Amino acid sequence: AQSVTQLGSHVSVSEGALVLLRCNYSSSVPPYLFWYVQYPNQGLQLLLKYTSAATLVKGINGFEAEFKKSETSFHLTKPSAHMSDAAEYFCAVSSWTSDKLIFGTGTRLQVFP
Amino acid sequence: NAGVTQTPKFQVLKTGQSMTLQCAQDMNHNSMYWYRQDPGMGLRLIYYSASEGTTDKGEVPNGYNVSRLNKREFSLRLESAAPSQTSVYFCASSEGPSGGTDTQYFGPGTRLTVL
């Protein structure tokens, strides 16, 4: 079975500050890991994904995530937050044996001027 | 390309009424999915279709039925709506059928309220 835990349902940062959104996973097989972003009143769109190639994955809008097997983590970071980053972020897990995504409960990011 | 489209955008039902949520994709994808999103619970899979002609239950299928009408269209039906089905419903598609690494593309959602 697979699962994802996102620590912190709400994160607030100032514009220009580091963004760190936490995701830990559980998987009995090698995982594929995803971060999706949902802007207000929209559907989800892919930020980045890890599929067993490079452990540091770069995504759109300056976001990146690092796969750490020893910590079962896939935290999302951005060096400098922008007002337009305000959204809800979802971590998700899958595997080569599955065609389904298991989503975390989401983290809402607020960015203050 | 329109991507994934969903109709309607908003719907209010009374308890016991039925309705069908429509979803279509124009990306020639094999796999399609229906999720519901509730506050604090993330997205939960209701049903999915790995390829045309097949459907499978997800995490929360009770109270729902689906039809994969053709490769483009995947509908979700509520036969007798209940207040617990008040939610935002998202349709998604991916290249599939073995979509473990596939990006899923989401529609804009349908906001359903059951009174």
Interface residues (C-beta under 8 A of the other chain):
Chain A: S9 Y32 F34 N41 Q42 G43 L44 Q45 L46 K49 T51 F90 S94 S95 W96 T97 S98 D99 K100 L101 F103 G104 T105 G106
Chain B: V4 S31 Y33 Y35 G40 M41 G42 L43 R44 L45 Y48 A50 G58 F90 A92 S94 G96 P97 S98 G99 G100 T101 D102 T103 Q104 Y105 F106 G107 P108 G109
